[in-house]
Amino acid sequence: MSSLHLKPAAPACVPDSPLGAPIPWPDGRHVAANAGQRIFLWDVQTGVCARTLETRAIHSPPMFHLASEPGLGRVLEAHELRAFAVWDSGDWQCLQTFKGHGEPVRAAVFVEEDRVVSISGDGTAQLWDAWTGESLRLMEFRVPFALARDPVTGLVAISGHRGSVVVLDGPTLEVRAGLHLPMVEARYEKGGAREGGRPTHGIHALTWHPDGEHLLGGGGDFVARMFHGQTGRVVWEWHGHSDGVVAVAVCAERGLLCTGSYDGTVRVWSLHSTECLAVHDLGAPDIGGLCLSGGVIYVTVRNELRVIPLP
């Protein structure tokens, strides 16, 4: 099954480098993705990209996963090489910068109105004061890949190397659980582009189930998993991708899980069984990420944003 390509309204709205993972914009009327030193906004009604926002990020392709906070309309984006910043999405003013990581920042989330948690390639997670930019706490975590906050419980989960996941209290970074998920020995398909390569055993994508008890992760071993956030007990495993699963999203009201992989496909699964309901071929393995909004999947592929209707 194919996807629809969303078009720019002007040449200035054409990304000249790969796009990062898309997110719903705080105004509820746009979907956004970062590329180079700009953020691109697509109107969800018309499908047209008519606006870009300048940033000070120095990553191409983007390493930083955009994040938004709808309550106050704030957006988190990378800043320069090893920092990140919070912006007002309305007037696009930089409200604060956060400096202190030793390597590029991979992701950050608001855990409270005045608290932000970030993860970096320097092997740390940090808790920050959202208004002053002060670092409040630093925690070492080897090779953090993904960061997810549960809006109901306030818990934060960080995933990393060899199936490791740590669950933290967001406002304090106190550890609530340390998990190690069983990973499988994946193999690239014979004759494929990566034949002879060695898949990684990290959890590269992470999101909370709306029940606040379970997490869903996308593995470098080609498997997506649902597991309990306190015990690590695996409830479901979804097999079918032929490369690392780098994006996951849940549509609980329809009972669906969506996954994106470097095998060049987006798959839609039943959240209550291992059944695969749809496979969408993107035509390229360069997926930046995906999100769900308004009953559709938005996925970035190279310098394009595409939309895929949910089943």
C-alpha positions in Angstrom: 0.0 0.0 0.0 1.3 3.5 -0.8 1.4 6.8 1.0 0.4 10.3 0.0 3.1 13.0 -0.4 2.4 16.4 1.2 3.5 19.3 -1.0 5.2 22.6 -0.3 3.4 25.9 -1.1 6.7 27.7 -1.9 10.3 26.8 -2.7 11.3 28.0 0.7 9.3 25.2 2.2 11.3 22.5 0.5 13.7 20.8 3.0 17.2 20.7 1.6 18.2 17.9 4.1 16.6 14.9 5.7 13.7 15.5 8.0 13.5 14.3 11.7 10.6 12.7 13.4 7.3 14.6 12.9 5.1 15.8 15.9 1.7 17.4 16.2 2.2 21.2 16.7 0.7 22.8 19.9 -1.9 24.7 17.9 -3.5 21.4 16.8 -3.6 22.7 13.2 -0.2 21.6 12.0 2.3 18.8 11.9 6.0 19.8 12.1 9.4 18.2 11.5 12.9 19.6 11.8 15.6 19.6 9.1 18.9 21.5 9.3 18.3 24.8 11.0 14.6 25.0 10.2 11.3 23.5 11.4 8.7 22.9 8.7 5.0 23.2 9.4 2.3 21.4 7.3 -1.4 22.4 7.6 -3.3 19.2 8.5 -6.4 20.4 6.6 -4.8 21.3 3.3 -1.6 19.1 3.5 0.4 22.1 2.4 3.7 23.3 4.0 3.5 27.1 4.0 5.7 28.1 6.9 9.2 27.5 8.2 10.8 28.6 11.5 14.5 29.3 11.9 16.4 27.6 14.7 20.0 27.3 15.8 20.3 23.6 15.6 23.5 22.1 14.1 22.5 18.6 13.1 21.9 17.2 9.6 20.2 14.9 9.6 18.5 15.9 12.8 19.5 13.9 15.9 17.1 15.7 18.2 13.5 14.6 18.4 11.2 17.6 18.5 8.8 17.8 21.5 5.9 20.1 22.3 3.9 21.1 25.3 0.4 22.1 24.2 -0.6 23.7 27.6 1.7 26.7 27.2 2.4 26.2 23.6 6.1 25.5 24.0 8.4 23.5 21.7 11.8 21.9 22.4 14.4 21.8 19.7 18.2 21.3 19.5 20.4 24.4 19.9 23.8 24.7 18.4 25.9 21.5 18.8 25.5 20.2 22.4 22.5 22.1 23.8 18.8 22.5 23.3 16.3 25.3 23.7 12.6 26.0 24.5 10.6 28.2 22.1 7.3 29.9 22.2 5.4 28.3 19.3 3.1 31.4 18.9 5.6 34.2 18.3 8.6 31.9 17.9 10.8 33.5 20.5 13.5 31.5 22.2 12.6 31.4 25.9 15.6 29.5 27.3 18.6 27.5 26.4 20.0 24.5 28.2 23.7 24.0 28.1 25.8 21.3 29.9 25.7 18.1 27.9 29.0 17.0 26.5 27.6 15.5 23.2 24.6 16.3 21.0 21.2 16.1 22.8 18.9 13.4 21.4 15.6 14.2 23.0 14.0 16.2 25.7 10.5 16.3 27.2 8.5 18.5 29.6 7.8 16.5 32.8 6.1 19.4 34.5 5.4 23.0 33.6 8.8 24.0 35.2 10.8 20.8 34.6 12.5 19.3 31.5 14.4 16.0 31.1 16.9 15.5 28.3 19.1 12.6 27.1 22.4 12.9 25.2 25.0 10.9 23.4 27.3 11.8 26.4 25.6 8.9 28.3 23.6 11.1 30.7 20.1 12.2 31.4 19.6 15.6 33.0 16.8 17.3 34.8 16.5 21.1 34.2 14.6 24.1 35.4 12.5 25.0 32.4 12.5 28.8 33.2 16.1 29.4 34.3 18.0 26.7 32.3 19.7 25.5 35.5 20.7 21.8 35.6 19.1 20.3 38.7 20.2 16.7 38.5 22.4 14.5 36.3 22.1 10.7 35.9 24.5 8.4 34.0 22.9 6.1 31.5 24.9 4.2 29.0 24.0 4.9 25.3 20.5 6.4 25.8 18.5 6.0 22.6 14.9 7.1 23.3 12.9 9.1 25.9 9.2 8.9 26.7 7.0 10.5 29.3 3.6 9.2 30.5 1.2 12.2 30.8 -0.9 10.4 33.3 1.6 9.2 35.9 4.5 11.7 35.2 6.9 8.8 34.8 9.7 9.0 32.3 11.3 6.0 30.5 14.7 5.9 28.9 15.8 3.1 26.6 19.2 2.1 25.5 21.8 -0.6 24.7 21.2 -4.3 25.0 17.5 -4.0 25.8 18.0 -1.7 28.8 15.1 0.5 30.0 15.0 2.6 33.1 11.8 4.1 34.5 12.1 7.3 36.5 10.0 9.8 38.4 10.0 12.7 36.0 10.2 15.7 38.4 13.0 14.1 40.4 14.8 11.5 38.3 14.4 9.0 41.1 14.6 5.5 39.7 11.4 3.5 39.9 12.5 0.4 37.9 15.5 -0.9 35.9 14.6 -3.4 33.1 16.5 -5.6 30.7 14.3 -6.9 27.9 15.2 -10.2 26.1 16.4 -9.4 22.6 16.5 -11.9 19.7 19.4 -12.7 17.3 18.2 -10.9 14.2 19.7 -11.5 10.7 19.5 -9.3 7.6 17.8 -10.9 4.6 20.1 -12.8 2.2 21.0 -10.5 -0.7 19.7 -7.4 1.1 21.6 -4.1 1.3 22.8 -4.9 4.8 23.6 -8.6 4.4 26.6 -9.4 6.6 25.9 -6.4 8.9 25.2 -6.9 12.6 21.9 -5.7 14.0 22.1 -3.7 17.2 20.4 -4.9 20.4 19.1 -1.5 21.5 15.6 -0.1 22.0 15.6 2.7 19.5 12.0 3.9 19.9 9.8 4.1 23.0 6.3 5.2 23.9 3.9 4.7 26.8 0.7 2.8 26.5 -2.3 5.0 27.5 -2.9 2.7 30.5 0.2 4.2 32.2 1.5 0.7 33.1 3.0 -0.6 29.9 5.6 0.6 27.4 6.0 -0.1 23.7 9.5 -0.3 22.2 11.0 -0.7 18.8 14.2 -2.8 18.7 17.3 -2.9 16.7 16.6 -6.6 16.5 13.7 -5.9 14.2 11.1 -6.6 16.9 8.4 -4.3 18.5 7.4 -5.2 22.0 4.9 -4.3 24.7 6.1 -4.8 28.2 5.2 -3.9 31.8 6.9 -0.7 33.0 7.6 -2.1 36.5 8.4 -5.8 36.0 9.6 -5.8 32.4 7.3 -8.7 31.6 6.8 -8.8 27.8 3.1 -9.0 26.9 3.3 -9.0 23.1 6.0 -9.2 20.4 5.4 -8.1 16.8 7.7 -9.8 14.3 7.7 -9.0 10.6 10.2 -6.1 10.0 13.5 -6.9 8.3 15.5 -4.1 9.9 15.6 -2.0 13.0 12.3 -0.6 14.3 13.0 3.1 14.9 9.5 4.5 15.4 6.4 3.4 17.4 3.0 5.1 18.0 -0.2 3.9 19.6 -3.8 4.5 18.7 -5.5 3.0 21.7 -9.0 3.9 20.8 -8.7 1.9 17.7 -6.5 -0.8 19.3 -3.6 -0.2 16.8 0.1 0.0 17.0 2.1 1.7 14.2 5.8 0.9 13.6 8.3 2.4 11.2 11.5 0.6 10.2 14.7 1.0 8.3 13.4 -1.8 6.1 11.4 1.0 4.3 8.0 0.1 5.6 5.4 1.3 8.1 3.3 -1.5 9.6 0.0 -1.3 11.4 -0.7 -4.0 14.0 -3.4 -5.1 16.3 -2.6 -3.9 19.8 -4.3 -6.9 21.2 -2.7 -9.7 19.2 0.3 -10.2 16.9 -1.8 -9.7 13.7 -0.3 -7.3 11.1 -3.2 -5.4 9.6 -1.4 -3.3 6.9 2.1 -2.9 5.4 2.9 0.4 3.7 6.0 0.5 1.5 7.8 3.8 1.7 10.1 3.1 -1.2 13.2 4.1 0.8 14.7 3.1 4.1 15.5 6.6 5.2 12.7 7.0 7.7 13.0 9.9 10.1 10.0 9.0 12.3 6.3 8.9 12.6 3.4 10.2 14.7 -0.4 9.8 14.8 -2.8 12.7 14.5 -6.4 13.0 13.4 -6.7 9.4 12.4 -3.7 9.3 10.1 0.0 8.4 10.3 2.5 11.1 9.4 5.8 9.7 8.5 9.0 11.5 7.3 11.1 9.9 4.6 14.2 11.7 3.5 13.0 15.3 2.9 9.3 14.5 2.5 6.4 14.2 4.9 3.8 11.6 3.9 0.4 10.8 5.2 -1.0 7.3 5.6 -4.7 6.7 6.6 -5.2 4.3 9.5 -7.2 1.2 8.8 
